Amino acid sequence: MTSNSESAGTAPQGLLAWEHARFDRITSDLELPEATVCALHCATRSVTVELPLTYDDGSTAVLHGYRVQHSNALGPAKGGTRYRPGVNLDDTAALARLMTWKTALHRLPFGGAKGGIDCDPATLSARERHELTRRYLLAILPVIGSQVDVLAPDVGTDAQVMAWMVRIAAEAGVPDPAIVTGKPVLLGGSRFRAASTGVGVAHVVQRAWEHLGHRLDGACIALEGFGAVGRHAALELVERGARVVGLSDISGAIADPDGLDPQAVQDWVASGHDLASYPDADRFEGSVLTLECDIAIPAALEGTITDEVADNMHAQLVVEGANGPTVPTAEARLHDRGVAVVPDLVANGGGVISSYFEWVQNHQRRAWTEKDERRRVLDRLDQTWERVAAAPFPTWRDIALSIAFRRVARAMELSGELTSPQTAEE
């Protein structure tokens, strides 16, 4: 089965192809009826918008934005908005499907969505980014809302962009802070949201490492992607007794077998320096994930663990902080060598769990303490981990997807979207 967006000019490799192949395999194994498979795969709505922008120098361009609402079977669609060169409808659709499976796996009352604009935010001034955000939000405002589709930050966006969105929506007649999550605390954001994905990744690292029979205290960590997720993961892991021996971002990689101080590295980067020029570590050429380490955490972008990288890795455990960082053939190679891989759906779910709690607080017009929300997020991650980890590690991704598919299908049956008998909810 193919959709129009997938059959028109789509590259044969990449996140879309990987997601589709896994979907076909799991739905086949589950022996789901064809009508169910089609309903699970198809998006509820796909929107493409054209965004004229006048730059500070007076020149103009028309940029393209997208929003895909894959499913609302379990509740409002939920997903991030990314500003990144090369954003397109196909990849947005694949990421929206992944959000559906992630929210279902973690038992959240959400469906899945994703959005973005094909742009390079690093080249835009604050005024240009605000104007682009305004045009994008107004263009999709008729099809989003706190009970329809809830936006969040993603690659290239942050709490500031979410704050702009809240204000723009209010000025357009939709004064509802729950329309987006990941906002500044002053505007209704949650106190734990900024750290939630990274802390959640670190928590799953500890659960998985202990599940494999080890202690996290003293374990060596190599982390790719020292950004919003990776920074908090590194800080949390050191707090829990691990040793971070390698870090990387777009500027390059650094390493120290005796352990890096993530806070010192963050202070160096925050002062305007490149991570790769950090003076108290060695420069490392190649993928930081190939360092001598116990645990590797890809927390950058999709497809960074290729076959070549996998063949040169020393880690015994991979925990996916990013979405889709491990190429399927590379994952198979790691499994053949006895390396466990905790899939993204499980590992980086802390962010969307925290977003759910922010959404709840907005509706209740109340604010929890950071400690209270942290406990709630990690408790939910524990529940998901225990359901997945009961199976052998080579099947963790398949088990996670199976749980999600069954839950969404069951919801569609109960609501009348599907009339054929489905398997009982997990």
LUMNUVO-745514 format. One record per residue: residue number from 1; residue in three letters; x, z, y of N, C-alpha, C in turn. Coordinates in steps of 0.02 Angstrom, whole numbers, m for minus. Each point is the difference from the previous one (the first is absolute). Layout:
BEGIN
 num residuo   n_px   n_pz   n_py  ca_px  ca_pz  ca_py   c_px   c_pz   c_py
 NUM     ala      X      Z      Y      X      Z      Y      X      Z      Y
...
***
This chain:
BEGIN
 num residuo   n_px   n_pz   n_py  ca_px  ca_pz  ca_py   c_px   c_pz   c_py
   1     met     42      0    m60    m42      0     60     44      0     62
   2     thr    m15    m42     49     36     m1     62    m48      0     58
   3     ser     23     26     56    m40     m2     61     27    m56     44
   4     asn    m39    m21     50     22    m54     43     65     18     35
   5     ser      6     61     22     60     20     37     62     m2    m44
   6     glu     m9     10    m64     58      2    m44     21    m69    m23
   7     ser    m45    m48      2     16    m65    m27     25    m48     53
   8     ala     m3     20     64     19    m46     53     69     17     28
   9     gly     50    m36    m23     67      6     29     33     67    m12
  10     thr    m15     33    m54     29     65    m14     66     m7    m38
  11     ala     49     38     21     64     m1    m36    m10     28    m70
  12     pro     38    m26    m49    m11     20    m69     22     72    m14
  13     gln     43     27     42     24     68    m11    m19     44     59
  14     gly      5     65    m10    m15     46     54    m55     48    m19
  15     leu    m16     44     47    m47     54    m14    m67    m26    m25
  16     leu    m25    m54     30    m64    m27    m21      1    m20    m73
  17     ala     52    m37    m20      5    m22    m70      8     59    m47
  18     trp     40     50     18     11     58    m43    m66     38     m9
  19     glu    m35     11     56    m62     37     m4    m51    m37    m43
  20     his     m3    m66      9    m49    m39    m38     16      2    m75
  21     ala     64     m7    m16     19      1    m71    m16     67    m33
  22     arg     14     54     35    m15     66    m27    m76      9     m7
  23     phe    m37    m23     49    m73      5     m2    m27    m37    m62
  24     asp     24    m61    m10    m24    m40    m57     16     35    m66
  25     arg     61     28     m5     20     31    m63    m41     63    m15
  26     ile     m9     42     50    m36     63    m11    m74    m12    m13
  27     thr    m31    m44     38    m71    m13    m11    m11    m32    m69
  28     ser     49    m39    m23     m5    m30    m66      5     55    m54
  29     asp     48     46     10      8     54    m48    m62     45     m4
  30     leu    m33      8     58    m60     42      3    m61    m36    m27
  31     glu      7    m65    m12    m55    m42    m25    m62      5     44
  32     leu     12     m4     65    m56      3     47    m37    m67      1
  33     pro    m65      0     10    m38    m62      5     26    m43     59
  34     glu     m9    m65     m7     24    m46     52    m30     15     68
  35     ala    m65     17      1    m32     16     64     31     61     33
  36     thr     19     49    m40     33     60     26     68    m17     28
  37     val     38    m39    m36     67    m20     22     m5    m37     67
  38     cys    m47    m45      5     m8    m37     62    m19     46     58
  39     ala    m46     45    m13    m22     47     52     56     46     22
  40     leu     42     22    m47     56     44     17     52    m37     42
  41     his      9    m64    m13     54    m37     33    m19    m24     69
  42     cys    m62    m21     10    m19    m33     62     m6     49     58
  43     ala     21    m22     59     m5     41     60    m71     m2     28
  44     thr    m21     56     29    m64      3     33     m1    m43     63
  45     arg     56      2     38      4    m38     62     73    m14     17
  46     ser     14    m61     23     66    m19     25     m9    m30     69
  47     val     37     26     48     m7    m20     69     67    m26     27
  48     thr     m1    m57     33     58    m27     34    m17     m8     74
  49     val     43     26     44    m14     m4     72     60    m30     36
  50     glu    m14    m35     54     53    m28     43      6     43     62
  51     leu     61     16     18     13     49     52     45    m29     54
  52     pro    m27    m27     54     42    m26     54     35     58     36
  53     leu     64     m9     12     40     53     32     43    m29     55
  54     thr     m2     31     58     44    m19     55     58     50      2
  55     tyr     61    m26     m8     59     42     m1     20     21     71
  56     asp     44     47      6     22     26     64     33    m54     43
  57     asp     30    m50    m31     33    m54     38    m48    m55     21
  58     gly    m65      8    m15    m49    m49     19    m17    m52    m52
  59     ser     40     m4    m52    m14    m48    m54    m58     26    m43
  60     thr    m31    m45    m38    m57     18    m41      9    m24    m71
  61     ala    m36     31    m45      0    m20    m71    m66     23    m30
  62     val    m18    m33    m55    m59     21    m38     25     27    m67
  63     leu    m10     65    m10     20     33    m62    m60      7    m46
  64     his     14      9    m64    m54      4    m50     m3     70    m30
  65     gly    m60     26     m4    m12     65    m30    m48     m5    m58
  66     tyr      1     51    m43    m40     m1    m62    m28     70    m14
  67     arg    m57      2    m33    m27     61    m29    m38    m18    m63
  68     val     21     29    m55    m33    m12    m64    m30     65    m24
  69     gln    m65      1    m11    m35     57    m29    m14    m18    m73
  70     his     39     28    m44     m6    m19    m70    m60     31    m34
  71     ser    m11     65     11    m54     34    m37    m29     57     41
  72     asn    m65      9     m6    m33     59     27    m42     34    m54
  73     ala     18    m11    m63    m38     28    m56     m1     76      0
  74     leu     56     31     20      5     72     m1     m8     32     68
  75     gly     m4    m41     53     m6     26     67     27    m50     50
  76     pro      9     19     63     27    m46     50     68    m28    m22
  77     ala     12    m62     18     66    m28    m13     52     39     40
  78     lys     61      3    m26     53     40     33     67    m34     m9
  79     gly     37     m7     54     66    m31     m7     36    m10     66
  80     gly     65    m10     m4     42     m5     58     m4    m66     36
  81     thr     31     m2     59      6    m60     40     74     m9     16
  82     arg     29    m56    m22     71    m10     11     14    m55     51
  83     tyr     51     11     41     25    m50     46     68    m21    m28
  84     arg      2    m61    m26     61    m22    m33      2    m76     m3
  85     pro     59    m30     11      5    m72     m7    m19    m22    m71
  86     gly    m39    m54     m5    m18    m27    m65    m63     29    m30
  87     val    m33     47     34    m64     25    m25    m48    m59     m9
  88     asn    m33     m3    m57    m46    m55    m14    m60     26    m40
  89     leu    m49    m43     m8    m62     21    m32     10     17    m74
  90     asp     42    m39    m35     11     12    m71     30     69    m13
  91     asp     54     15     34     32     65    m11    m45     58     22
  92     thr    m38    m12     54    m46     51     24    m54     14    m53
  93     ala    m23    m53    m32    m50      8    m53     28     40    m59
  94     ala     62    m15    m19     32     35    m56      8     74     17
  95     leu     22     15     61      8     70     21    m66     36      4
  96     ala    m53    m36     20    m67     31      2    m23     19    m69
  97     arg     13    m43    m50    m18     17    m69     39     61    m23
  98     leu     64      3     16     40     57    m20    m27     65     31
  99     met    m26     m5     62    m29     60     31    m63     21    m37
 100     thr    m39    m47    m23    m60     18    m40     20     39    m62
 101     trp     51    m25    m35     21     35    m61     31     68     16
 102     lys     36      4     56     31     64     18    m52     53     18
 103     thr    m49    m18     41    m51     50     19    m42     20    m61
 104     ala    m13    m48    m44    m39     17    m60     40     45    m46
 105     leu     65    m14     m9     42     40    m43      2     73     23
 106     his      4     10     65      5     68     27    m68     31     13
 107     arg    m53    m32    m25    m68     25      5    m22     15     72
 108     leu     14    m48     44    m22      5     69    m63    m41     10
 109     pro    m44     20     45    m63    m37     12     11    m59     46
 110     phe     48    m42    m17     18    m58     40      7    m61    m45
 111     gly     m8    m59     31     21    m62    m30     68    m19     28
 112     gly     16    m65     m4     66    m22     23     m5    m55     52
 113     ala     45      2     48      4    m51     52     72     m6     23
 114     lys     15    m52     36     66     m8     31     m7    m49     57
 115     gly     43      6     50     m2    m45     57     68     m8     29
 116     gly      5    m46     47     65     m9     33      1    m59     46
 117     ile     55     m4     37     12    m55     46     68    m30    m14
 118     asp      4    m66     m2     63    m34    m10     39      1     66
 119     cys     43     51      7     39      8     62     61     43    m16
 120     asp     46      2     47     59     43     m6     m6     54     54
 121     pro    m22     60    m18    m11     52     51     63     20     36
 122     ala     59    m11    m32     62     20     32     16    m42     61
 123     thr    m31    m59      5     13    m44     57    m53      8     55
 124     leu    m49     43    m11    m55      7     48     10     62     44
 125     ser    m16     m7     63      0     58     45    m60     43    m16
 126     ala     m1     61     28    m57     44    m11    m64    m32     26
 127     arg      3    m34     58    m60    m33     26    m23    m55    m46
 128     glu     47    m40    m26    m19    m54    m45    m31     27    m65
 129     arg     29     53    m26    m28     29    m61    m70     28     12
 130     his     m9     32     58    m66     27     16    m51    m57      7
 131     glu     18    m53     34    m46    m56     10    m17    m33    m66
 132     leu     51     m8    m43    m12    m30    m66    m46     45    m41
 133     thr     11     65      3    m43     48    m36    m71     m4     26
 134     arg     m7     m4     66    m67     m4     30    m38    m62    m25
 135     arg     33    m56      2    m33    m62    m22    m18      3    m74
 136     tyr     45     26    m40    m12      4    m72    m58     48    m15
 137     leu      1     59     30    m52     49    m14    m68    m25     22
 138     leu     m4    m30     59    m64    m26     23    m25    m57    m44
 139     ala     47    m40    m27    m20    m56    m42    m30     23    m66
 140     ile     25     55    m28    m26     23    m65    m49     58      7
 141     leu    m11     24     61    m44     58      9    m70     m9    m29
 142     pro    m29    m60      2    m67     m7    m29     m4     13    m75
 143     val     57     m1    m35     m2      7    m73     38     62    m25
 144     ile     18     47     46     32     62    m21    m40     59     25
 145     gly     18     59    m21    m34     61     21     15     56    m49
 146     ser    m14     61     20     18     58    m41    m39      3    m65
 147     gln    m56    m37     m5    m37     m4    m62      3    m69    m31
 148     val     44    m43     27      5    m69    m23     71    m17    m21
 149     asp     48      9     45     70    m16    m12     42     40     48
 150     val     42     44    m26     40     46     40     73    m23      1
 151     leu     26    m12     59     68    m26      9     51     57     m1
 152     ala     64    m19    m10     55     49     m2     64    m36     18
 153     pro     55     37     13     64    m32     14     29    m31    m63
 154     asp     46    m45      9     37    m32    m54     66    m24     28
 155     val     33    m45    m33     64    m26     23     m8    m29     71
 156     gly     40     23     47     m1    m27     67    m51     31     47
 157     thr    m41     47    m26    m47     36     43     11     74     m9
 158     asp    m29     39     45     11     72     m1    m58     37     33
 159     ala     10     64     11    m53     41     30    m19    m25     69
 160     gln     49    m27     38    m16    m26     66    m49    m58     m4
 161     val     12    m46    m46    m46    m57     m9    m69     25    m19
 162     met     m4     51    m44    m64     27    m20    m35     33     60
 163     ala     38     33     43    m29     30     60    m30    m53     46
 164     trp     35    m55      8    m27    m56     39    m65    m24    m30
 165     met     m1     m7    m67    m61    m25    m33    m60     45     12
 166     val     10     66     m5    m54     46     12    m29     m8     70
 167     arg     45     m7     49    m22     m6     69    m35    m68     12
 168     ile     29    m53    m27    m29    m66      8    m70     m3    m31
 169     ala     m8     29    m59    m65      2    m32    m50     40     42
 170     ala     22     57     27    m44     41     41    m23    m38     61
 171     glu     45    m35     33    m18    m38     60    m48    m58    m17
 172     ala      2    m22    m63    m45    m54    m21    m65     27    m28
 173     gly    m11     66      6    m64     29    m21      0     32    m68
 174     val     59     10    m30      4     33    m66     46     61      7
 175     pro    m26     55     29     42     60     12      4     44    m61
 176     asp     34    m23    m52      3     37    m63     73      6    m22
 177     pro     30     59      4     71      7    m20     12    m14    m73
 178     ala    m51      4    m42      8    m12    m72      5    m74    m16
 179     ile     m1    m43     50      6    m72    m12     71    m18    m23
 180     val     49     42     18     68     m9    m25     28     68    m20
 181     thr     50     m1    m44     38     60    m16     73    m12     18
 182     gly     39     53     m2     70     m6     20      8      5     76
 183     lys    m49     30     33      1      8     72     45     58     20
 184     pro     19      4     65     33     61     24    m46     60     m9
 185     val     28     58    m12    m39     61    m11    m45     14     60
 186     leu     24    m13     60    m39     14     61    m64    m41      2
 187     leu     m1    m57    m34    m59    m44      1    m39      3    m66
 188     gly     10     54    m38    m39      8    m61     37    m14    m64
 189     gly     65    m12      5     41    m11    m60     13     65    m37
 190     ser     20     m5    m63     14     60    m39     74     18      8
 191     arg     14     64     m8     67     25     12     50    m20    m55
 192     phe    m25    m17    m58     44    m16    m57      7    m75    m11
 193     arg    m41    m41     35     m4    m71    m16     68    m35      5
 194     ala     39     12     52     63    m36     10     48     11    m58
 195     ala      1     60    m28     46     16    m54    m29    m11    m69
 196     ser    m65    m13     m4    m35      5    m64     26    m49    m53
 197     thr     12    m63     17     22    m47    m50     69     19    m27
 198     gly     46     14     45     68     18    m21      3     65    m38
 199     val    m34     51     23     m2     63    m36    m32     m9    m68
 200     gly    m53    m41     m2    m33    m14    m64     46    m35    m48
 201     val     40    m48     24     48    m33    m43     50     50    m28
 202     ala     26     45     42     47     51    m23    m33     45    m52
 203     his    m62     17     10    m36     43    m47     m7    m34    m68
 204     val    m18    m65      1     m5    m37    m63     68     m8    m33
 205     val     53     m9     40     67     m2    m28     14     63    m40
 206     gln    m15     57     29     13     63    m36    m42      5    m63
 207     arg    m64    m18      5    m43      4    m59     25    m46    m56
 208     ala     20    m60     19     22    m49    m51     68     20    m29
 209     trp     45     24     41     67     19    m24     m5     60    m48
 210     glu    m43     47     18    m10     57    m45    m37    m21    m64
 211     his    m45    m48      6    m34    m27    m59     49    m31    m49
 212     leu     53    m28     27     52    m31    m42     50     51    m27
 213     gly    m11     64     17     42     53    m28     58     23     42
 214     his     m2    m14     66     55     18     44    m23     47     56
 215     arg     49     28     35    m13     40     60     19    m41     61
 216     leu    m42      4     52     15    m38     60     59     29     38
 217     asp     11     65     m6     56     32     34     66    m33    m20
 218     gly     34    m31     48     63    m33    m12     m5    m73    m20
 219     ala    m60    m25    m12     m8    m71    m19     21    m45     58
 220     cys     31    m57    m18     25    m47     50    m52    m54     14
 221     ile    m13    m13     65    m52    m46     21     30    m56     41
 222     ala    m19    m62    m15     14    m57     43    m66    m26     27
 223     leu     m5     m8     65    m63    m18     32      8    m61     44
 224     glu    m41    m50    m14      0    m62     39    m60      1     48
 225     gly     14     m8     65    m54      0     49     m6     67     36
 226     phe     47     14     45      0     64     36    m45     m7     61
 227     gly    m65    m10    m13    m48     m7     54    m51     55     m3
 228     ala    m62    m16     18    m52     51      4    m11     36    m66
 229     val      5    m37    m56     m9     31    m66     65     30    m24
 230     gly     53    m40      0     63     21    m28     30     61     34
 231     arg     m8      3     66     29     57     37    m30     66    m24
 232     his    m67      2     m3    m32     62    m21     13     15    m74
 233     ala      5    m52    m41     15     11    m70     69     31     m8
 234     ala     49    m27     37     69     26     m5      4     72     23
 235     leu    m32     16     56      1     68     26    m32     49    m50
 236     glu    m56    m20    m29    m35     43    m48     41     10    m63
 237     leu     33    m53    m23     39      5    m62     59     46      9
 238     val     33     m3     57     56     46     13    m26     71      4
 239     glu    m58      9     31    m31     67      4    m13     28    m70
 240     arg    m15    m45    m48    m15     21    m68     62      4    m44
 241     gly     59    m11     29     62     11    m37     35    m63    m24
 242     ala    m28    m59     12     33    m62    m22     56    m19     48
 243     arg     41    m47    m22     56    m24     41     m9    m74     13
 244     val     m7    m19     63     m9    m71     19     69    m30      9
 245     val     19    m46    m45     67    m29      1      2    m69     32
 246     gly    m58    m30     14     m1    m65     32    m64    m12     37
 247     leu      6    m33     59    m58    m17     41     11    m71     28
 248     ser    m55    m35     12      7    m66     30    m61    m16     43
 249     asp     11    m45     47    m56    m30     37     21    m72     16
 250     ile    m33    m32     47     13    m70     14     71    m12     25
 251     ser     33     52     27     67     m8     26     54      3    m54
 252     gly    m16     26    m58     48      6    m54     m8     66    m37
 253     ala     52     16    m40     m4     59    m43     61     45     10
 254     ile    m11     66    m10     54     48      3     m2     43    m63
 255     ala     58     28    m17      4     40    m62     50     56      8
 256     asp    m14     54    m35     46     57     m5    m16     36    m64
 257     pro     46     m1    m50    m14     32    m64     m9     75      5
 258     asp     24     31     55     m9     71      9    m67     17     32
 259     gly    m36    m51     22    m66     11     29     m2    m11     75
 260     leu    m52    m35     23    m11    m12     70    m49     53     28
 261     asp      4     10     65    m48     43     34    m52    m45     33
 262     pro    m59     m7    m30    m50    m46     28    m19     15     72
 263     gln     m1     64     18    m18     17     68     53    m24     49
 264     ala     64      8    m19     54    m25     43     m3    m76      6
 265     val    m15    m33    m55     m6    m74      2    m59    m19     45
 266     gln    m56     35     m6    m58    m15     42     17     11     74
 267     asp     35     54     15     19     13     70     45    m57     26
 268     trp     44    m25    m42     45    m55     19    m41    m63     16
 269     val    m47    m16    m43    m42    m59     10    m45      9     61
 270     ala    m28     59      8    m45     13     56     36     m5     67
 271     ser     66     10      0     39     m4     62     18    m72     18
 272     gly    m24    m48    m40     10    m70     16     52    m36    m41
 273     his     29     32    m49     51    m31    m42    m30    m30    m63
 274     asp     36    m48    m29    m20    m27    m65     18     50    m55
 275     leu    m42      4    m50     15     44    m57     67    m19    m31
 276     ala     14    m65     m6     60    m23    m34     64     22     36
 277     ser     m5     20     63     59     22     38      8     76      0
 278     tyr    m40     34    m40      5     73     m3     72     20    m19
 279     pro     32     42     41     72     12     m8     20     45    m58
 280     asp    m45     40    m26     19     49    m51    m18    m23    m70
 281     ala      4    m65    m12    m13    m28    m66     36    m67     m7
 282     asp      4    m25    m61     31    m65    m12    m53    m54      4
 283     arg     20    m59     25    m44    m57     m1     m4    m27    m72
 284     phe    m60    m17    m22     m9    m25    m69    m28    m71      4
 285     glu     32    m46    m34    m22    m69     m2    m45    m11    m61
 286     gly    m54    m37     10    m46    m13    m55    m58     48      2
 287     ser    m42     m3    m52    m58     44     m3     21     72    m12
 288     val    m24     45     44     16     71     m8    m27     28    m65
 289     leu    m49    m34    m29    m30     23    m63     47     m8    m59
 290     thr     55    m36      9     48     m9    m55     55     53      2
 291     leu     m4     47     46     47     55      1     m5     42    m63
 292     glu     54     36    m15     m2     50    m54    m48     56     22
 293     cys    m56      6    m35    m50     50     19    m45     13    m60
 294     asp    m39     53      5    m49     16    m51    m67    m34     13
 295     ile    m19     m2     64    m67    m23     19      7    m50     57
 296     ala    m34    m56     m7      0    m52     52    m70     m5     30
 297     ile     m3     m2     67    m64     m4     34     m1    m61     46
 298     pro    m33    m54    m20     m9    m57     45    m58     14     47
 299     ala     14      8     64    m52     18     49      2    m48     59
 300     ala     20    m62    m13      3    m50     54    m58    m49     m6
 301     leu     13    m59    m27    m51    m51     m6     m7    m23    m72
 302     glu    m46    m46    m12    m12    m24    m68     59    m43    m24
 303     gly      9      0    m66     46    m45    m32     74     15      9
 304     thr     19     61     16     71     14     11     38     16    m65
 305     ile    m35     22    m52     33      9    m65    m10    m63    m40
 306     thr     49    m45      6      0    m62    m37     33     10    m68
 307     asp      1    m52    m41     33      5    m65     73     20      9
 308     glu     34    m31     49     71     15     11     10     73     20
 309     val    m42     24     46      6     70     21    m14     46    m59
 310     ala    m52    m14    m38    m17     41    m58     57      4    m50
 311     asp     33    m55    m12     55     m2    m48     60     42     22
 312     asn      5     13     66     57     38     26    m17     71     21
 313     met    m61     22    m15    m20     67     17     23     51    m52
 314     his     15     61     24     22     54    m44    m53     54     m7
 315     ala    m52     m2     41    m50     53      1    m38      3    m66
 316     gln    m23     59    m16    m43     10    m59    m74      0     18
 317     leu    m14      3     65    m69      3     24     m5    m40     65
 318     val    m52    m41      4    m16    m37     61    m69     23     23
 319     val     m6     19     63    m64     22     28    m15    m46     60
 320     glu    m54    m38     m5    m14    m51     50    m33     29     62
 321     gly     40      8     53    m27     24     63    m33    m56     39
 322     ala     21    m62    m10    m30    m58     33    m52    m31    m46
 323     asn    m38    m47     26    m49    m37    m40     34    m61    m31
 324     gly     m3     m4    m66     27    m58    m35     74    m12      6
 325     pro     42     52     m1     72    m11      9     36    m27    m62
 326     thr    m32      6    m59     34    m18    m62    m30    m64    m28
 327     val     41    m52     m5    m21    m63    m30    m19     14    m73
 328     pro    m55    m28    m25    m22     15    m69     53    m10    m53
 329     thr     40    m54      4     52    m10    m50     54     53      6
 330     ala     13     23     61     49     54      9    m26     65    m29
 331     glu    m64     13      8    m29     60    m29      5     m1    m76
 332     ala    m11    m58    m30      6     m6    m72     72     14    m22
 333     arg     48    m25     38     70     13    m16     16     74      4
 334     leu    m25     34     51     11     72      7    m30     37    m58
 335     his    m61    m17    m19    m32     32    m57     40    m10    m64
 336     asp     27    m60    m10     39    m14    m60     62     44     m3
 337     arg     25     21     57     59     44      3    m19     73      1
 338     gly    m65     16     m6    m22     69     m1     m8     31     68
 339     val     m4    m41     52     m9     25     68    m74      4     16
 340     ala    m24     58     19    m70      9     17    m13    m23     71
 341     val    m57    m33     10    m21    m23     67    m68     29     16
 342     val     m3     41     53    m64     26     23    m29    m51     49
 343     pro    m57    m31    m15    m25    m54     41    m24     23     68
 344     asp     m1    m48     46    m19     14     69    m69     32      6
 345     leu    m48    m22    m41    m67     27      4     m1     76     m7
 346     val     45     25    m41      5     72    m11     45     32     53
 347     ala     60    m29      9     53     34     37    m14      6     75
 348     asn    m27    m53     31     m7      3     72    m73     12     22
 349     gly    m39     31    m43    m70     13     16    m11     55     50
 350     gly     52     38     17    m10     56     46    m26    m22     68
 351     gly     20    m60     22    m22    m24     65    m75    m11      4
 352     val    m27    m35    m49    m71    m15      2    m41     63    m16
 353     ile     27     45    m40    m35     64    m12     m4     39     66
 354     ser     55      3     37      0     34     64    m47    m35     49
 355     ser     m1    m67     m2    m46    m37     44    m73     19    m15
 356     tyr    m15      9    m64    m67     21    m18    m16     68     31
 357     phe     47     46     m3    m12     66     28     m5     m3     77
 358     glu     37    m45     31     m8     m9     72    m70    m25     16
 359     trp    m23    m48    m39    m68    m28      8    m53     54     m8
 360     val     10     43    m50    m46     56    m11     m1     47     60
 361     gln     59     17     25      4     45     57    m33    m29     62
 362     asn      9    m66     10    m33    m33     57    m75      5     m5
 363     his    m27    m10    m59    m73      3     m9    m25     72      9
 364     gln     40     48    m21    m21     70      6     16     30     68
 365     arg     36    m38     41     21     25     66     38     65     m6
 366     arg     49      0    m45     41     59     m9     71    m22    m17
 367     ala     47     47      3     70    m15    m15     29     52    m46
 368     trp     29    m21    m56     32     45    m46     72     12     21
 369     thr     30     52    m26     71     12     11     41    m51    m41
 370     glu     61    m11     21     44    m45    m38     11     27    m70
 371     lys      8     66     m7     11     30    m65    m59    m12    m46
 372     asp    m61      7     27    m60     m9    m40     m7    m72    m23
 373     glu     13    m48     45     m7    m70    m20     55    m20    m49
 374     arg     60     25     11     55    m15    m47    m19     22    m71
 375     arg    m28     60     m5    m20     26    m65    m53    m45    m32
 376     arg    m48    m22     39    m54    m42    m26     28    m67    m24
 377     val     45    m30     39     29    m64    m18     40      5    m65
 378     leu     44     50     m4     42      6    m59    m41     19    m62
 379     asp    m53     39      9    m45     15    m56    m31    m64    m27
 380     arg    m22    m44     44    m31    m63    m22     51    m44    m35
 381     leu     62     m2     25     53    m37    m33     14     28    m70
 382     asp     m1     66     m6     11     31    m65    m54    m22    m50
 383     gln    m62     m2     22    m54    m20    m44     10    m71    m25
 384     thr     20    m45     46     12    m69    m20     59     m4    m47
 385     trp     54     34     17     60     m3    m41    m15     23    m72
 386     glu    m36     53     m8    m13     26    m66    m41    m48    m43
 387     arg    m44    m39     32    m39    m48    m37     43    m59    m24
 388     val     47    m20     41     42    m58    m16     57     20    m46
 389     ala     32     57     13     60     20    m37    m14     20    m72
 390     ala    m63      6    m18    m16     17    m70     19    m57    m47
 391     ala     10    m60     27     18    m58    m40     75    m12      2
 392     pro     29    m39    m46     71    m17      3     17    m37     64
 393     phe     60     11     28     15    m27     66     m3    m76      6
 394     pro     14    m39    m52     m7    m73     11    m71    m23     14
 395     thr    m49     44    m13    m70    m19     10    m29     32     63
 396     trp     40     35     40    m27     36     57    m37    m46     48
 397     arg     27    m59     16    m34    m44     47    m65    m26    m30
 398     asp      2    m19    m63    m60    m26    m33    m55     53     m4
 399     ile     20     62    m15    m48     55     m3    m32     11     69
 400     ala     41      1     52    m25     10     68    m50    m54     19
 401     leu     17    m63    m14    m44    m55     16    m64      3    m41
 402     ser      6     18    m63    m59      4    m44    m49     52     26
 403     ile     25     58     19    m43     52     27    m36    m25     62
 404     ala     37    m34     44    m30    m25     62    m52    m53    m14
 405     phe     16    m48    m43    m47    m54    m14    m65     28    m29
 406     arg      6     46    m48    m59     29    m31    m43     37     51
 407     arg     32     36     45    m38     39     49    m38    m45     49
 408     val     33    m52     24    m33    m46     46    m57    m37    m35
 409     ala     14    m23    m62    m52    m35    m37    m61     44    m13
 410     arg     12     63    m16    m54     47    m12    m42     11     63
 411     ala     34      5     57    m36      9     63    m43    m61     15
 412     met     26    m59    m14    m38    m62     13    m61     m4    m46
 413     glu      8     25    m62    m56      0    m46    m54     49     24
 414     leu     20     60     19    m48     51     20    m38    m21     64
 415     ser     34    m36     44    m32    m21     63    m41    m63     m7
 416     gly      2    m32    m59    m39    m60    m11     37    m64     15
 417     glu     63      4     21     38    m61     12     15    m36    m66
 418     leu      5     38    m54     10    m28    m67    m57     24    m44
 419     thr    m25    m44    m40    m56     18    m45     20      3    m73
 420     ser     61    m25    m16     22      2    m69     28     69    m16
 421     pro     m5     23    m62     26     66    m19     75      5     12
 422     gln     21     56     25     72     12     12     22     61    m40
 423     thr     65      6     m7     26     60    m33    m11     60     45
 424     ala     m5     58    m30    m11     62     39     59     14     45
 425     glu    m13     35     54     53     18     47     51     46    m34
 426     glu     64    m11     19     52     42    m28    m11     73     22
***
